[in-house]
Amino acid sequence: MKSLNDINFKNKKGLIRVDFNVPLNDEFQVTDNTRILAAKPTIEKILNDGGSVILMSHLGRPKGKDDKFSLRHIVPELEKVLGRKVIFIDDSIGDKVQKAVKELKPGQVLLLENLRFYPEEKKGDENFAKALADLGADYYINDAFGTAHRAHASTAVIARFFDKDHKAPGKLLEKEIHSIRKALDEGQKPVTAIIGGAKVSSKIGVIENLLNKVDNLIIVGGMAFTFLKALGNNIGDSIVEDDKIDLAKRILKEAKEKNVHIILPVDLVVADRFSNDANTKIVDADNIPDHWQGLDIGPKTRDLIDEVLQNSKTIIWNGPAGVFEFDKFAKGTEHIGLSIGKASEKGAYSLVGGGDSVAAVKKLGLTDKISYISTGGGALLEMLEGKTLPGIAALSE
């Protein structure tokens, strides 16, 4: 796979698939520019070489053309981040766009309209991908890790229309690949993974792959209750996947055979209803009262996790420890974030990804302490599963 640094873009045009799926407020202003900042190094590399840039992205989940999801809304923020004017065009393909690309001068940036205004984008339609490839760019660069697990027209199919010397991963995508491999395949031992979230079913592949990579696997969040029930514990009204109990038993057995230490909650914050205003109490994890449900890990579990993390050299974290959206049940997730920050300061390599995990890191002001914060949710999970992502594979073909 060619590296971006191997290419000189002088008088060349780079078509970059970025991930500008950013949150907007009611006034259509960008409220979090993390993804725009993440794309900046790739854009600047091309511009500094004396080239020009064509940016393409999706935004939200529009059903056809809808101004609410127009990428024109992000132009002011993009101009602020890049420190230069951005030309916006209200389409992604066709004669009008080809003309704008042809007229693009070195140092200029052109932003195309939301790719998902065309249903062909998500379908991975070859004709739509070819129309993008025919806009007039010299190189195709994929810098959208967040969508690299999708075989969409702009992430995987388009790459077929560029030979190996004229396509490459952007700096963000390269960094993601390197950081995940560093944690997963080259991690200094002991390696600890914390996997949270509501359902075991959504992370079976991740857990099974991690059993071959880690020394400690900490399971928290709603999925922990399927494992606790598999051990014969009374879990009250806590969320559970009864059809995955046998799977949880198999995973526990496999972990033992592979000498992987699985850490489950030993105590929990339970509530009498699913609400931030619920009555709460702390109980042992093996005996949740009837009609109560576990919504966060308890203080003993927090201390146990902290001890494991402080003795780890490599840490991977994906998924919350409790109902993070309720302040009352966010302490466990926040505690894990603080503990990872502390371990990282002592020299551990830490990789954090997933919405709530990243939100906790930001909320606690730990961004600078974590070794690497992944921009991908589903893409990160698939790499943790050991899968090859179509958007990455297409760059080598």
VORODREN-172686 format. One line per 4 residues: for each residue x, y, z of C-alpha. Coordinates in steps of 0.1 Angstrom, whole numbers, plus 5000, padded with zeros to 4 digits. Layout:
# residues N
X/Y/Z; ...
This chain:
# residues 397
5000/5000/5000; 5014/5034/4990; 5020/5060/5017; 5007/5096/5013
5042/5108/5020; 5055/5089/4989; 5034/5111/4967; 5042/5146/4955
5010/5164/4947; 5025/5194/4929; 5000/5206/4903; 4980/5174/4911
4944/5170/4924; 4936/5148/4953; 4901/5134/4958; 4898/5127/4995
4871/5107/5012; 4868/5123/5046; 4844/5117/5075; 4827/5150/5081
4797/5133/5097; 4798/5159/5125; 4771/5170/5150; 4752/5202/5142
4730/5223/5165; 4696/5238/5156; 4713/5267/5138; 4733/5242/5117
4766/5251/5134; 4792/5224/5140; 4793/5216/5177; 4822/5192/5176
4849/5197/5150; 4871/5167/5160; 4866/5149/5127; 4874/5180/5107
4906/5185/5127; 4915/5149/5122; 4914/5153/5084; 4935/5185/5084
4970/5169/5082; 4961/5150/5050; 4945/5181/5034; 4975/5202/5043
5000/5177/5029; 4984/5180/4995; 4981/5218/4996; 5016/5222/5009
5029/5201/4980; 5013/5226/4956; 4983/5205/4948; 4945/5211/4951
4919/5191/4971; 4884/5178/4964; 4867/5167/4996; 4838/5142/4997
4818/5130/5027; 4784/5119/5040; 4765/5137/5067; 4737/5120/5087
4711/5096/5072; 4692/5116/5046; 4664/5101/5026; 4672/5118/4993
4682/5154/4990; 4675/5174/5022; 4690/5208/5030; 4691/5198/5067
4719/5174/5058; 4737/5197/5033; 4775/5199/5037; 4773/5236/5030
4765/5240/5067; 4800/5229/5077; 4818/5253/5053; 4824/5280/5079
4839/5256/5104; 4860/5239/5077; 4873/5273/5066; 4882/5282/5102
4901/5249/5107; 4920/5252/5074; 4925/5289/5075; 4915/5293/5039
4885/5297/5017; 4865/5266/5007; 4846/5263/4975; 4813/5244/4979
4793/5228/4951; 4758/5216/4956; 4763/5182/4939; 4787/5152/4941
4789/5141/4904; 4781/5153/4869; 4792/5180/4844; 4789/5208/4869
4812/5191/4894; 4837/5181/4866; 4838/5217/4855; 4845/5229/4891
4873/5203/4895; 4888/5212/4861; 4890/5249/4872; 4905/5241/4906
4939/5258/4910; 4968/5247/4933; 4961/5256/4969; 4923/5255/4964
4898/5233/4983; 4865/5221/4968; 4838/5205/4990; 4813/5183/4973
4777/5179/4985; 4766/5151/5008; 4773/5117/4991; 4743/5101/5007
4719/5124/4987; 4725/5096/4962; 4712/5062/4974; 4738/5046/4951
4765/5056/4977; 4754/5032/5004; 4746/5005/4978; 4782/5005/4966
4769/5012/4931; 4797/5008/4906; 4784/5035/4882; 4782/5061/4910
4817/5052/4921; 4830/5055/4885; 4812/5089/4882; 4832/5101/4913
4864/5086/4899; 4858/5105/4866; 4855/5139/4882; 4891/5146/4872
4913/5139/4902; 4948/5125/4898; 4947/5106/4931; 4922/5089/4954
4929/5092/4991; 4907/5075/5018; 4910/5092/5051; 4876/5082/5065
4883/5055/5090; 4848/5058/5105; 4833/5044/5072; 4862/5021/5062
4842/4990/5073; 4815/4998/5047; 4818/4988/5011; 4802/5020/4999
4809/5036/4965; 4832/5063/4979; 4851/5041/5003; 4858/5008/4986
4843/5006/4951; 4859/5039/4938; 4894/5026/4946; 4890/5000/4917
4892/5029/4892; 4927/5041/4905; 4958/5020/4901; 4981/5012/4931
5003/5042/4924; 4974/5066/4924; 4956/5057/4956; 4966/5058/4993
4954/5060/5028; 4953/5095/5043; 4973/5104/5074; 4944/5097/5098
4936/5063/5083; 4973/5054/5084; 4975/5064/5121; 4943/5044/5129
4957/5013/5113; 4991/5017/5130; 4976/5025/5165; 4951/4996/5165
4978/4971/5153; 5002/4985/5179; 4976/4977/5207; 4963/4945/5193
4993/4928/5178; 5024/4944/5192; 5011/4954/5226; 5035/4952/5255
5022/4927/5282; 5001/4926/5303; 4975/4936/5277; 4941/4945/5291
4909/4951/5272; 4877/4967/5287; 4846/4959/5267; 4813/4975/5276
4780/4984/5262; 4745/4968/5262; 4747/4936/5243; 4771/4906/5241
4756/4899/5206; 4771/4931/5191; 4806/4922/5204; 4809/4884/5202
4835/4886/5174; 4855/4912/5193; 4855/4892/5226; 4865/4860/5208
4894/4876/5189; 4906/4894/5221; 4908/4861/5239; 4938/4854/5216
4954/4887/5223; 4950/4899/5259; 4959/4889/5294; 4929/4905/5311
4894/4910/5297; 4872/4934/5317; 4835/4930/5308; 4812/4958/5320
4779/4975/5309; 4747/4957/5301; 4765/4928/5285; 4780/4918/5319
4747/4906/5331; 4745/4878/5305; 4779/4866/5320; 4767/4870/5356
4736/4850/5348; 4757/4824/5331; 4775/4820/5365; 4742/4814/5382
4738/4849/5398; 4705/4865/5405; 4704/4896/5382; 4670/4910/5391
4655/4930/5362; 4688/4938/5346; 4692/4937/5309; 4701/4902/5297
4703/4882/5265; 4690/4848/5276; 4697/4833/5242; 4734/4841/5247
4739/4825/5281; 4754/4793/5266; 4778/4815/5245; 4788/4834/5277
4795/4800/5294; 4816/4790/5264; 4836/4823/5264; 4843/4819/5302
4855/4783/5296; 4877/4793/5267; 4892/4822/5286; 4902/4798/5314
4918/4774/5289; 4937/4803/5273; 4947/4817/5307; 4929/4850/5301
4917/4866/5333; 4881/4877/5329; 4870/4905/5353; 4832/4909/5358
4815/4933/5382; 4816/4923/5419; 4792/4950/5430; 4767/4972/5412
4747/5004/5415; 4712/4992/5411; 4680/5012/5405; 4643/5005/5410
4636/5019/5375; 4655/5030/5344; 4657/5067/5352; 4681/5093/5365
4657/5100/5393; 4654/5063/5404; 4661/5051/5439; 4695/5035/5440
4716/5013/5463; 4748/4993/5460; 4746/4955/5461; 4769/4926/5455
4768/4914/5418; 4758/4879/5428; 4725/4889/5444; 4705/4918/5428
4671/4920/5444; 4640/4912/5424; 4626/4942/5405; 4659/4961/5407
4683/4965/5378; 4720/4971/5376; 4728/5004/5359; 4765/5010/5368
4795/4992/5384; 4800/4997/5422; 4829/5010/5442; 4846/4976/5448
4845/4969/5410; 4859/5003/5403; 4888/4996/5426; 4893/4961/5411
4895/4975/5376; 4918/5003/5387; 4942/4977/5402; 4943/4957/5369
4948/4988/5348; 4976/5002/5369; 4995/4969/5363; 4988/4969/5325
5013/4980/5298; 4987/4980/5270; 4950/4990/5274; 4921/4989/5249
4888/5004/5259; 4855/5003/5240; 4821/5008/5256; 4806/5023/5288
4805/5006/5322; 4769/5018/5329; 4741/5040/5316; 4765/5068/5308
4738/5092/5295; 4724/5094/5331; 4748/5114/5354; 4738/5092/5383
4751/5061/5365; 4782/5076/5348; 4806/5072/5376; 4819/5038/5366
4826/5049/5330; 4843/5081/5343; 4864/5061/5368; 4877/5038/5340
4886/5069/5320; 4906/5084/5349; 4922/5051/5356; 4934/5047/5320
4947/5083/5320; 4967/5075/5352; 4981/5043/5337; 4990/5061/5305
5009/5087/5324; 5029/5059/5339; 5038/5046/5305; 5010/5023/5294
4999/5025/5257; 4962/5032/5257; 4937/5030/5228; 4901/5043/5233
4873/5041/5208; 4835/5042/5207; 4811/5070/5214; 4805/5069/5251
4841/5060/5259; 4855/5089/5239; 4828/5112/5253; 4839/5102/5289
4876/5109/5280; 4867/5143/5266; 4844/5152/5295; 4872/5144/5320
4897/5164/5300; 4919/5133/5294; 4923/5137/5256; 4960/5145/5259
4967/5117/5283; 4953/5088/5262; 4979/5074/5237; 4954/5072/5209
4917/5080/5205; 4901/5063/5176; 4876/5082/5153; 4858/5050/5144
4830/5031/5161; 4820/5002/5139; 4853/5003/5120; 4872/5000/5152
4851/4971/5164; 4857/4952/5131; 4894/4957/5134; 4893/4945/5170
4875/4914/5156; 4905/4908/5133; 4885/4917/5101; 4900/4933/5071
4880/4965/5063; 4869/4968/5026; 4879/5005/5026; 4914/4996/5036
4918/4965/5015; 4907/4984/4983; 4938/5006/4986; 4961/4976/4981
4943/4960/4952
